Amino acid sequence: MTIEISPGITSTPGVVGGEPCLAGTRIPPWVIRSRFVAGESIAEIVEDMQVSIAQVETALLYEGWLRHRAAAKRKLREAGL
């Protein structure tokens, strides 16, 4: 059973260990973020990974949200909340 975690991001038990992936692929968002952070352009990622610009943007937004959420939780813990 596939679960939509976020628009364009799904998780399917038994597929990539249930890790979140771009919908309809086996590509975890962190892979796209890693390549982008390493200096690859969106166009290079699109061509090499055979994904759309929208999918790359979705992956980058999802990864940004995860990092923001982790930072917010850390600040709440530090504040004793």
Buried (B, 14 or more C-beta within 10 A) or exposed (E): EEEEBBEBBBBBEEEEEEEBBBBEBEBBBBBBBEBBEEEBEBEEBBEEBEBEEEBBEBBBBBBEEBEEEEEEEEEEEEEEE
